[in-house]
């Protein structure tokens, strides 16, 4: 008998850890692009609970856009994997069985296109990260680079997410396969509307019967480590090489616009609504914006994890001011929700000592994240005549972070799709804070023109950057 998770060993694992849905017991109805840890700890869990409680052929075909290794592991494990919920009170591990099959897009993009055209597939979900949409983060327009252009204008196998979607929708329309919903679960403002705009820009018009429900997703899911794998093995009694860990909290708000049906996600705790936008803004600004602030300031101060960064003297007070003075007044929250109270709950979640979310992981792809997480808050506060002091500190921290050195002189990696552009801008600037701010504000794909040309914001960022250069993060936070 194998000691690796698979169908053959399910009877041997603890009863409370067994999946609620047996793989193979339901047909596939969902195609998911992006088989990373977040999807496995979020939508896959919701969908299994929805099938278990509400029925339906809603098994997931999971597609990895990049890594073949994960596909190999999941195939060997009969598409099973475990999710461990971690809190200060302990851990709970559960095997998930909602994956019906897995595919590797780079190895067989034609199979993914065929699945998109399959009438059995009625919902497509995506967790591919902001950069995979190839959208300008400032404008939301599709960036037609050489790879995207080749996908849209030639017959070569598609290599990009926009290319896969466009080829699949074209094939589906040609086959008369029926209506379908494309559901972005990535941290993009108005993600459904943006995905619709991407498809419309690429095709000229959206095929009939295709909808783009907006969503808001929330669960802290750190990268899998050896400790994650060891914890899963202890709980299950077998190895799980696709194990993930997450905080206990999870949330999914979904615009209810599914022309061919959907799982009973509401039975799994999801919120189905006609207007996701207030929830999106709440999460993007009061959670993701605070997360990014902790990531950049924490990384500069030498903190490995988000929880460690939150423990820096003065950090919590600064973030509470950020929430109260900049974020809360910048938008109208969902009815009955206090932004400040929501923000306080976020800080408690970030303080979870057993969730080791690395600052460098959260800091990745900052050029794609910063506009919706922080810059939109700045624009809204400036339009109201306010001075977004704490938001300017976060922008300055990002600028110092992309400079590549922590406060103690250690090198910091720049993992960003605009890394070369950012480095070129910094190489052409002088070393003074004003020169750095001018160079980076000149990145039109990151900073909207109305913000880049705003003297008040520019002066605030310059002051904070000069203070960070002179005193470091610990010194700046300690000064209040």
Long-range contacts (C-beta under 8 A, 24 or more apart in sequence): 2-238, 3-238, 3-239, 4-76, 4-77, 4-238, 4-239, 4-240, 4-241, 5-77, 5-80, 5-81, 5-82, 5-95, 5-236, 5-238, 5-239, 5-240, 5-241, 5-242, 6-76, 6-77, 6-78, 6-80, 7-78, 7-80, 9-238, 10-80, 10-95, 12-237, 12-238, 13-95, 13-236, 13-237, 13-238, 14-235, 14-236, 14-237, 16-94, 17-82, 17-93, 17-94, 17-95, 17-235, 17-236, 18-95, 19-48, 19-80, 19-94, 19-95, 19-96, 19-97, 19-98, 20-48, 20-49, 20-51, 20-52, 20-97, 21-48, 21-51, 21-52, 21-59, 21-97, 21-98, 22-97, 23-59, 23-78, 23-79, 23-80, 23-97, 23-99, 23-100, 24-100, 26-51, 26-56, 26-57, 26-58, 26-59, 26-100, 27-57, 27-59, 27-100, 27-120, 28-57, 28-59, 28-60, 28-61, 28-100, 28-101, 28-120, 28-121, 29-56, 29-57, 29-58, 29-59, 29-120, 29-121, 29-122, 29-123, 29-261, 29-263, 30-58, 30-59, 30-60, 30-61, 30-121, 30-122, 30-123, 30-124, 30-125, 30-263, 31-60, 31-61, 31-63, 31-112, 31-115, 31-116, 31-121, 31-123, 31-124, 31-125, 32-60, 32-61, 32-62, 32-63, 32-124, 32-125, 32-126, 32-127, 33-63, 33-65, 33-105, 33-112, 33-124, 33-125, 33-126, 33-127, 33-128, 33-161, 33-164, 34-63, 34-64, 34-65, 34-126, 34-127, 34-128, 34-129, 34-132, 35-62, 35-63, 35-64, 35-70, 35-71, 35-74, 35-102, 36-127, 37-221, 37-222, 37-223, 37-224, 37-244, 37-246, 38-127, 38-217, 38-219, 38-221, 39-125, 39-127, 39-185, 40-81, 40-83, 40-96, 40-242, 40-244, 41-83, 41-219, 41-221, 41-244, 41-245, 41-246, 41-250, 42-127, 42-185, 42-217, 42-219, 42-221, 42-246, 42-250, 42-252, 43-125, 43-127, 43-185, 43-217, 43-252, 44-96, 44-98, 44-99, 45-83, 45-94, 45-96, 45-98, 45-250, 45-268, 46-250, 46-252, 46-263, 46-265, 46-268, 46-269, 46-270, 47-98, 47-263, 47-265, 47-268, 48-96, 48-97, 48-98, 49-267, 49-268, 49-269, 50-263, 50-264, 50-265, 50-267, 50-268, 50-270, 51-98, 51-263, 53-264, 53-267, 53-268, 54-263, 54-264, 54-267, 55-264, 56-261, 56-263, 56-264, 57-120, 58-98, 58-123, 58-262, 58-263, 59-98, 59-99, 59-100, 59-101, 60-98, 60-99, 60-100, 61-99, 61-100, 61-101, 61-102, 61-103, 61-115, 61-121, 62-99, 62-101, 62-102, 62-103, 63-102, 63-103, 63-104, 63-105, 63-112, 63-115, 64-102, 64-103, 64-104, 64-105, 65-105, 65-106, 65-128, 65-132, 65-161, 66-105, 66-106, 68-104, 68-106, 68-107, 70-242, 71-102, 71-103, 71-104, 73-241, 73-242, 74-99, 74-102, 74-242, 75-102, 76-241, 77-240, 77-241, 77-242, 80-240, 80-242, 81-240, 81-242, 81-243, 81-244, 82-232, 82-235, 82-236, 82-240, 82-242, 82-243, 82-244, 83-243, 83-244, 83-245, 83-246, 84-228, 84-231, 84-232, 84-235, 84-243, 84-244, 84-245, 84-246, 85-245, 85-246, 85-247, 85-248, 86-245, 86-246, 86-247, 86-248, 86-352, 86-354, 86-355, 87-247, 87-248, 87-352, 87-354, 88-352, 88-353, 88-354, 91-231, 91-235, 91-354, 92-248, 93-231, 93-232, 93-235, 93-236, 95-236, 95-240, 105-164, 106-159, 109-157, 109-158, 109-159, 109-164, 109-167, 110-157, 112-164, 112-168, 113-158, 113-164, 113-167, 113-168, 113-171, 114-171, 115-168, 116-164, 116-165, 116-167, 116-168, 116-169, 116-171, 116-172, 116-180, 117-168, 117-171, 117-172, 117-174, 117-175, 117-177, 118-177, 119-175, 119-177, 119-178, 121-180, 122-178, 122-179, 122-180, 122-181, 122-258, 122-260, 122-261, 122-262, 123-180, 123-181, 123-183, 123-258, 123-260, 123-262, 123-263, 124-165, 124-180, 124-181, 124-182, 124-183, 125-183, 125-184, 125-185, 126-161, 126-182, 126-183, 126-184, 126-185, 126-186, 126-195, 127-185, 127-186, 127-217, 128-161, 128-186, 129-186, 129-365, 129-368, 130-186, 130-187, 130-188, 130-365, 130-368, 130-369, 131-365, 131-368, 131-417, 132-160, 132-161, 133-161, 133-162, 133-184, 133-186, 133-188, 133-194, 133-195, 133-198, 134-160, 134-161, 134-162, 134-198, 135-188, 135-194, 135-198, 136-445, 137-367, 137-368, 137-369, 137-370, 137-371, 137-372, 137-445, 137-446, 138-371, 138-444, 138-445, 138-446, 138-447, 138-448, 140-194, 140-197, 141-197, 141-201, 142-197, 142-198, 142-201, 142-202, 143-445, 152-202, 162-198, 162-202, 165-198, 165-199, 166-199, 166-202, 166-203, 169-199, 169-203, 169-207, 169-210, 170-203, 170-207, 172-207, 173-207, 173-208, 178-209, 178-260, 179-209, 179-210, 179-211, 179-259, 179-260, 180-209, 180-210, 180-211, 180-259, 180-260, 181-210, 181-211, 181-212, 181-213, 181-257, 181-258, 181-259, 181-260, 181-262, 182-210, 182-211, 182-212, 183-212, 183-213, 183-215, 183-254, 184-212, 184-214, 184-215, 185-215, 185-217, 187-217, 187-283, 187-284, 187-288, 187-369, 187-372, 187-373, 188-372, 189-280, 189-281, 189-284, 189-372, 189-376, 190-214, 190-277, 190-280, 191-215, 191-280, 192-255, 192-257, 192-276, 209-259, 211-257, 211-258, 211-259, 212-257, 213-254, 213-255, 213-256, 213-257, 213-258, 213-276, 214-254, 214-255, 214-276, 214-277, 214-280, 215-252, 215-253, 215-254, 215-255, 215-276, 216-251, 216-252, 216-253, 216-276, 216-279, 216-280, 216-282, 216-283, 217-251, 217-252, 217-283, 218-249, 218-250, 218-251, 218-252, 218-283, 218-287, 219-246, 219-247, 219-249, 219-250, 219-251, 220-246, 220-247, 220-249, 220-349, 220-350, 220-352, 220-355, 220-357, 221-245, 221-246, 221-247, 222-246, 222-355, 222-356, 222-357, 222-358, 222-361, 223-358, 223-361, 225-356, 227-356, 245-355, 246-355, 247-349, 247-352, 247-355, 249-349, 251-283, 253-279, 253-280, 278-331, 278-332, 278-333, 278-334, 278-337, 279-334, 281-331, 281-333, 282-331, 282-333, 282-334, 282-337, 282-339, 282-342, 284-372, 284-373, 284-376, 285-327, 285-330, 285-331, 285-373, 285-374, 285-376, 285-377, 286-323, 286-327, 286-328, 286-339, 286-342, 286-343, 286-346, 287-342, 287-343, 287-346, 288-369, 288-372, 288-373, 289-322, 289-327, 289-373, 289-374, 289-377, 289-394, 290-319, 290-322, 290-323, 290-327, 290-343, 290-346, 290-347, 290-350, 291-350, 291-362, 291-373, 292-362, 292-363, 292-366, 292-369, 292-370, 292-373, 292-374, 292-394, 292-398, 293-319, 293-322, 293-374, 293-390, 293-393, 293-394, 293-397, 294-319, 294-350, 294-359, 294-362, 295-359, 295-360, 295-362, 295-363, 296-359, 296-363, 296-366, 296-394, 296-397, 296-398, 296-400, 296-401, 297-393, 297-394, 297-397, 297-473, 297-477, 298-359, 298-473, 299-359, 299-360, 299-363, 299-401, 299-406, 299-412, 300-397, 300-400, 300-401, 300-406, 300-407, 300-412, 300-468, 300-472, 300-473, 301-406, 301-407, 301-472, 301-473, 301-474, 302-406, 302-407, 302-408, 302-410, 303-359, 304-356, 304-358, 304-359, 305-356, 305-357, 305-358, 305-359, 306-350, 306-355, 306-357, 306-358, 306-359, 306-362, 307-350, 307-351, 307-352, 307-353, 307-355, 307-356, 307-357, 308-359, 309-359, 310-347, 310-350, 310-351, 311-351, 312-473, 312-474, 312-477, 313-474, 313-477, 313-478, 314-477, 314-478, 314-479, 314-480, 315-477, 316-347, 317-480, 318-390, 318-393, 318-477, 319-343, 319-347, 319-390, 320-344, 320-347, 321-389, 321-390, 322-390, 322-391, 322-393, 322-394, 325-386, 325-388, 325-389, 325-390, 326-377, 326-378, 326-381, 326-386, 326-388, 326-389, 326-390, 326-391, 327-377, 329-381, 329-384, 329-386, 330-376, 330-377, 330-380, 330-381, 331-380, 360-412, 360-413, 360-415, 363-401, 363-415, 364-415, 364-416, 365-415, 365-416, 365-417, 366-398, 366-401, 366-402, 366-416, 367-416, 367-417, 367-418, 367-422, 367-443, 367-445, 367-446, 368-416, 368-417, 370-395, 370-398, 370-446, 371-446, 371-447, 371-448, 375-446, 375-447, 375-448, 375-451, 378-451, 378-457, 379-448, 379-450, 379-451, 382-451, 382-454, 382-456, 382-457, 387-456, 387-460, 388-457, 388-460, 389-460, 392-457, 392-460, 392-461, 392-463, 392-464, 393-464, 393-476, 395-457, 395-461, 395-464, 396-461, 396-462, 396-464, 396-465, 396-467, 396-468, 397-464, 397-468, 397-473, 399-436, 399-437, 399-440, 399-461, 399-465, 400-465, 400-468, 400-469, 402-426, 402-440, 403-436, 407-472, 407-473, 407-474, 418-443, 418-445, 418-446, 421-445, 433-462, 433-465, 433-466, 433-469, 434-462, 436-465, 437-461, 437-462, 437-465
